[in-house]
Structures are given as C-alpha cells and as structure tokens.
Amino acid sequence: MQGEEQFGPTSRSPGDRPRARTRRIRERLVVVIPALDEEVGIARTIYDIKRSFAGTNFKILVVDGGSTDQTVSVASKAGATVIPQRQSGYGDALSTGFHYGYHYLRADILLTLDADGTYDAHDARTIVDRIEAGEVDYAIGRRRANQESMTLFRKYGNILISWATCRLLRLKGIKDTQSGLMAFRSYLIRQEDLLTTGWGINTEMLKLAKELGLRIGEYDTKYYARLGKSKLNPVLSGAVDIAIALRLMRDTEPLLMFGFGGGMMMAIGVGFGIVDLFIWSQTHLVSVAYTVLSALALMVGLQLVSLGLVAEMLKTRLRKRRYVSPKLFERHARIPRHLKS
C-alpha cells in the first residue's frame, strides 16, 4: 500500500478517515462501484475501501459506464477489477456489477457506494458488519448531509420519495431509501434480473427485498461533498423522483392507484349528472353536453377501477421474474476473457 499523498488532497479531516479493523469478515464480499468520468475521486474511494476492509475477504469491482476520461486506467492502477456495463444508466451499472459479483466472483455479500468520495468507507464497513453479524440481510447507509454536500432541493426531494416509498412498501424505520450506500446478501439477486436501468433501482431492490422477506436495516453514515464535477441535474432528478413514486404505486398498490383515479372520475360523472338533473328540473330540457360528459366520466371511472382489480390480481400471482443465467449475462456484459477466471 503506497502513501496517501499519491491520491491527492481530500476534504476529510484525518479523524474522519476510515481505520482498519482486526475482526475478519469470513464471507466473500464484492464491492461494486459504478463509475462514469470519475477520475478525480475513484482512486481515493478505492484506497479508502482497501484501508477499511484490510485483512478481509473482499474484491473491488468498478463498473465503467463508458468514461471518456482516465477513470478506467486510474481504477485499474489502484487495484480494482474494471468491467464495462451492459447498457447505460446507474441502475444498469449496478445490475451488471451485482450479477458479475454473484456469478463470477461468488459473492456472499454485495456492497455498493459511489465513486465520487461522498461516502465514508468506514461507514461501509459498519453496515457490512451488521449483515455478517446476522442483524439484517439488507443494510442502507442513511446520509447525514450538510448544505455543501447536498442541496436543499435534493434533500427535500429525497425526503419526499423516501416517505412515499416507505408508505407504499410498508417499511418502518427507513428514512433514506435512495442512498447510494447499501449492502445485502447476494441471494437477493440470485434469480432476479433487475429491470430498472436508471435512478429508481434503489426502490426496485427495496421492493424485492420486502417481497422476499429480508430483514432491512438503516444506519447513519457521513456524506461528504463529492470529488469532481456533479452530473446530476436537480430538475431532472425531481422529475425522476415523481416518476418513481408513481411507478412504485402502480407496482405495489395498483388497486389504490387506479381505484383512486377511477373513483375521482366516477365522482365527476355523478357531479355532471346532478347538474344535468338540476337543469332538467328547472327547464324540463336535458343538457346534451352534461349528459355526454357524465356518461364518459362514469365509463372511464369504471374502466380504471376494473383495471385496478385486474392489476391487483396479477400482482399477487406474478412474483417471479426472468432468471439471468451466467452465459446470458456473459454475452450481454461483454466480460473480457482475462476476467473470467
């Protein structure tokens, strides 16, 4: 291990740096780091992980999303295994890394954190310890951020989506469902193909963990200002959060979503009908416009309620997803030959 100076300056104080521990993790751990143009922070991230997990059975896997800078070479020189992701997007990068870690590296526990130095590797070791100790099967790092590391827009957007996620999934005690620091037992993705390619993968994984009955826990973690330039668009991020909430409602509570919409449409239809009846009582004439609007609203409402009932029935029956075989994964991930051993 070389000296710390070669990795450049960092915003952490010496007291915040991760410290090596003596207790050995007996299970195989694979640390998955998604990266896209992260040459500034990737070496520091890898170095901190090595220091925190020194003496344990772990491998660092960097999933490159097509970086145009020196991310790949810097990560390789720092000692990480680097593979290309299958398609594009944050979710696809994690899915690629998780399945490679399980099928090829035989991971018992999978850990992921960002490549930009925002998460503390010492905290990452803490949540892995909780899993290895048998306290939980799925551990999340709850971010303790300040204004420098997270804008108010992102902070309150995260609070909103986390609240909606927990309400819909009926999770208790979880405050940061969108954290980029999480660890879990690898059997979570053993026979599952994660379908989300973007930011919503955290929500999909929590939903899957809930369905499989995994014990989910959350632990406080420090959250630093990122190293390098941020690629996150706050407006787009907010729109994605809303889309995630709607999709989560559709997938977890279809009857609630479609039933609520259908009920509102039926109420509107009844309202138009009442107005039409009032007009008829006063003039003995039927308003064609109100009659048509009332009939249309009632029909749409009934169709939405029926759709909700069908979706609710399908939700209870269709739990299994596509199995991802190692050969299929290998073909799509384009794994280099020297990494298959």
N, C-alpha and C positions, 0 to 999 in steps of 0.2 A: 504494500500500500504506500503510495507516494504521499508527500506532504500536502497539506490542504491548500497551500498557496497557489499550486498549479491550476486550480479550478476557478481562480478569480475571486473578487470580493462578493460578499453576501450581506443581506440586510439583517440577518440574525445576529444576535449578540452571542458571545461564547457560551453563556449559560444556557442558551436555547438549543445548542447543537445536540444531536442525538448521541447518547452514550452507549457503548457496547455493554451487553449483559452477559452473564456467565451461564444462565439457565439455557439449556439446549432444547430447541424445538425438534421433536422426534419425527414429526410428519413432514412430508415433502411440500415445500412452499414454492409457488411461482408468482413472482411479482410482475404484473402486466402494466406497462406504461405506454399509453397511446401518445404519439408524437407527430406533430406537423410543424415544421420550421421552428424547432425549439433548441437550436444550437446554443443559445445563451444559458439555459437552465438545465439541460439534460445531464451534463456531466456532474454538476453539483447534486442533482437528485439521485443519480446512481451512486455517487460517493457516499451520501448520507445513508442510503439504504444498506450499502455494504457495511458501514460502520455500526448501524443499529442491529443488523442481523448477523454480525460476525460470529463464527463458530456454530452456525445453524445450517440446516439442510435446505438451501434455497437457490433459486436461479432467477435472474433478471431478464425479462423478455420485453424488448421495445418493439412496438408495432408501428411501423412508419406509414404515414398516410400519403406518401409522395412528396416528401420535403424537397425543396429546391435549394436549401442552404446546406450546411455541413452537419446536420443532425445525425445522419446515419454513421458517418465516419467518427464523429465525436463519441457517440454512444458505443460504437464497437471498440474504440480505443479505451473507453472507460471500463470495458469488461462485460458489456451486455450482449445478449443474443438479439439480433435485429432481423425481423421478418417483415415483408410487405403485407398490408391488409388486403382483404379480398375485393372490396369495392371502395366506397368512400363514406365519410361521416364518422362521428365519435362513437356511435353505437356499433357500427360495423367493425371499428378498430378493436373495441373491447371484445366483441363476439369472436373475432379472429384470434385474439390473444388467449381468451379463455379456452377455446376449443383446442388450440395448439398446445396450451399448457396441460390440458387434461389428456389428450390423445397421445401426444408425443413426449411430454416431459413427465407424465404420470403424477400430476399434482394431486395432493390430498387437500390442500387449502390454496385458494386463489386470492391474491391481493391486488388491488389496483389503486393507483394515485396518479395525479397529473405530472407532466414532465417539466413544469414551469417553476418548481420550487415553492409552490403555495402551501403544500402540506409538509408537516414535520414527520420525518421517518421514525423518530422516537414514538410518536403517537401511533404510527402504523404498526410498530412492533407491539404496542399495547393492545390493539384490537385483535391482532393475530393471537396474542397470548390468551385472550378471553375465549377465543374459539378452541384453541388447543387444550385449555383447561376444562372444556365441556360446559361453559356457562351459556354459550349461544352457538348457533350454526351460521348466522349471518350478522355481521357487525358493521355498523356505519359510524364514520367519524363526524360528529356534529361540529360544524365550523363555528369558531369564536372569532369573528372578524371585526375589524375597525373600518373607518371610512377610507383609509388608504388601500386596504386590501379588497374591499367590496363596496360598490356604490350603493346609495340608498335605494335606487331603482331596483337593482339586483337583489338587495336584501329583502325588501318587502315583496318582490315578485316570488322569491324563494319561499317566504313565509306563506304566501297565498297558495302556491302549488303544493307545498308540503302539507298544509292544513287540508286541502281538498283530497290529496292522496290518502292521508290517514283516515279521513272520514269515509271515503269510499271503500277502502280496503279494511276498515275497522281495525286499524293499528293503534295501539296505545303506547304513549311514551316516546314516540318518534317525532322529532322536530325539524329534521333536515333530510328529507327524502332524496334531494338532488345532489348530495355531497359526492365529490369525486374520489373520496377516500372510503373504500369499503373492502371487506374481506368475507369469504364464505367458503363452506365446504364444497369441494368440486362436484359432488354428485348432484348439485343443483342444476348444472348444465350438461349432465352426462348424456341424456337422451333428448335434449331440448335444443332447438335451433332458435336463437333469439332473433325476433323478426324486426326489431327497431334498429334503424341504421343511424338515427340522429340522437339528439339530446335526451329523448324520452326513454332510453334504455334503462335508466335507474328505476323508473316507475314500473316498467315491464318486469324487471328482475324482482322487485319487491312483491309484485302481484304473484309471480311464480313461486317465490318463497312462501308466501302466505298460503297459496293453494296446496303446496306440498307439506305444510305443517311445520316448517322450520322455525326454530326459536330465533327471534330477531331482537337485537340489542343496539343501543346507540351510546357512544362515548365521546366526551368532549375532546376536541382537537384544536390546536392553534392553526390559524390561517393567515399566511403572510402575503404581502404584495408580490405579484408574480415577477419572475425574471424574464425580461424580453417583452416584446410588444404583444398586447392582447389582440386576439382575433374575434372576440365576442362582440356582437352588435346588440346593445341593450334593447333597442326597439324590437328587433327580430327575436331576441331571447324572450321578451314579454309575450309576443305573439305565439311562440312555441309553447310557453307555459300554459296559455289558454287552450291551445290545441291539445296538449297533453291531458289537461283536466277533462275536456270534452270526450276525448277518446277513452280515457280511463272510465268515465261514467258510462260510456257506450258498452265497454267490455265487461265491467263489473256489475253495473246496475242498469241493464238495458230497459227493464220494465219501468224503473223510476224515470229514466231519461225520456223514453218515448211516451210513457204514460203521462208524464207531466205535460209534455208538448201536446199530446192528444187531448188531455183534459182541458188545457187552455183553449184549444181550437173549438172544442165542443161547447165550452162556456161562451165563447164569442158567437158561435152559431145560435145558441139559445138566446143570447142578447139581441141579435138581429131578429130572431123570431118574435121576441117580445115587442120590439119596436114595430114590427110588421103588424102584429095583432092590435097594438095600440092605434096605429093608423087606420086599420080596418074598423075598429070600434067607433072611431070618430067620423070616418068618411064612407064607410062601407065599401071601400076600394082597397084592393090588395096592391102593395108596392112590389113590382116585379124585381127591382134591384135588391131590396131587403130579403125577399123570398129566395132569390138565387144565392145571395151571399150567405144566408143562413144554411141553406142546403149544402153548399160547398164546404163551409166550415165544419159542419157536422160530419160530412163524409170523410174529410181529411182527418178529423179528430178520431173517428172510429178506426180508420186505417192505421194511424200511428199507435193507437192502443193495441190493435191486433198485431202489429209489427213488434211491439214491445213484448207481448205474450209469447210470440214465436221465438224471439231472440233469447228470452229468459229460459225457455225450454232447451234451446240449443246450447246455451251456456252451461247448463248442468250436465249435458251429455258429451259435449266435445271438449274434453280436458287435455287429451294427448296432442302433441304437435309432431312435426316431422323429426325423425331420427337422423342425426348427422353422422354418417359413417366416416371413419378415418380416411378412406380412399376418396370419398366425395369431397371431404374437407381439403385434402391434399391437392386435388385437382383445381379447386377454386382459389385456394390460398396461394398457389404458385410457390410452395416452400422450396428453397434452394436445396440441392442434393446434400451438401455438406452439413445441413441442419437436421437431416432425417435420422441420423444415427442415435 
